[in-house]
Amino acid sequence: MKDINIFFEEAKAGIVTVEFRKIDTDELRKMPCTLNRELSNNKVPEALNQNVSNDHFAVWCLDKKAWRSFRVNTVEQWYEGMPKEEI
């Protein structure tokens, strides 16, 4: 996964999409998510601390409107904004 510190900065500022493989099905999941309080309707705690050395991260999932987590070793890519459309 590219620089996790940048991921956290982007997620706290707005929307990021994480593309990762689901553990049970190996299906590619494109998950729009955030750590921004306003975008999560205040579901993200003010002092949410996650250690950059963790093997998984919890985020507010925008399409499910719930907390979701993903394992770092399953991430194929992440980027700022909503999921990219397939061409």
C-alpha positions as CSV (number, residue, x, y, z in Angstrom):
1,M,0.0,0.0,0.0
2,K,1.4,3.4,-0.9
3,D,2.3,5.8,2.0
4,I,-0.2,5.1,4.7
5,N,0.3,8.5,6.3
6,I,-1.0,10.1,3.0
7,F,-3.9,7.7,3.1
8,F,-4.9,8.9,6.5
9,E,-4.5,12.6,5.6
10,E,-6.7,12.1,2.5
11,A,-9.3,10.1,4.4
12,K,-9.6,12.7,7.1
13,A,-9.9,15.4,4.5
14,G,-12.5,13.7,2.3
15,I,-13.3,10.6,0.3
16,V,-10.8,7.9,-0.7
17,T,-11.5,4.6,-2.5
18,V,-9.7,1.5,-1.4
19,E,-9.6,-1.4,-3.8
20,F,-8.8,-4.6,-2.0
21,R,-9.5,-8.4,-2.2
22,K,-12.1,-9.8,0.1
23,I,-10.6,-12.5,2.4
24,D,-13.4,-15.1,2.0
25,T,-14.1,-14.8,-1.8
26,D,-11.0,-13.0,-3.3
27,E,-13.5,-10.7,-4.9
28,L,-12.2,-7.2,-5.7
29,R,-14.0,-4.6,-3.5
30,K,-13.9,-0.9,-4.4
31,M,-14.9,0.8,-1.2
32,P,-15.5,4.5,-1.0
33,C,-14.6,5.5,2.5
34,T,-13.7,8.4,4.8
35,L,-12.4,9.4,8.2
36,N,-14.0,12.8,7.9
37,R,-16.6,13.7,10.6
38,E,-18.8,15.7,8.4
39,L,-18.9,13.2,5.5
40,S,-19.7,10.4,8.0
41,N,-22.5,12.4,9.7
42,N,-20.4,12.6,12.8
43,K,-19.9,8.8,13.0
44,V,-16.1,9.2,13.1
45,P,-15.0,9.9,16.6
46,E,-13.0,13.1,17.2
47,A,-10.0,11.3,18.5
48,L,-9.9,8.2,16.3
49,N,-6.4,6.9,16.5
50,Q,-5.1,4.1,14.3
51,N,-1.5,3.1,14.2
52,V,0.2,3.1,10.8
53,S,1.9,-0.2,11.7
54,N,-1.5,-2.0,12.0
55,D,-2.2,-4.8,9.7
56,H,-5.8,-3.6,9.2
57,F,-7.7,-0.3,9.3
58,A,-11.2,0.7,10.1
59,V,-13.0,3.4,8.0
60,W,-16.5,4.8,7.5
61,C,-17.8,3.1,4.4
62,L,-19.9,5.5,2.3
63,D,-21.8,3.0,0.2
64,K,-22.8,0.8,3.2
65,K,-23.1,3.7,5.7
66,A,-21.3,1.7,8.3
67,W,-17.9,0.9,9.7
68,R,-15.8,-1.5,7.7
69,S,-12.2,-2.7,7.9
70,F,-9.7,-4.0,5.5
71,R,-6.4,-5.8,5.8
72,V,-3.4,-3.8,4.5
73,N,-2.0,-6.9,2.7
74,T,-5.1,-7.2,0.6
75,V,-5.1,-3.7,-0.8
76,E,-4.3,-3.4,-4.5
77,Q,-4.6,0.3,-4.7
78,W,-6.2,3.4,-3.1
79,Y,-6.9,6.8,-4.5
80,E,-8.6,10.1,-3.7
81,G,-12.3,10.4,-4.6
82,M,-15.1,8.0,-5.5
83,P,-14.5,4.7,-7.3
84,K,-13.3,5.0,-10.9
85,E,-15.7,3.8,-13.5
86,E,-14.7,0.8,-15.6
87,I,-14.3,1.5,-19.3
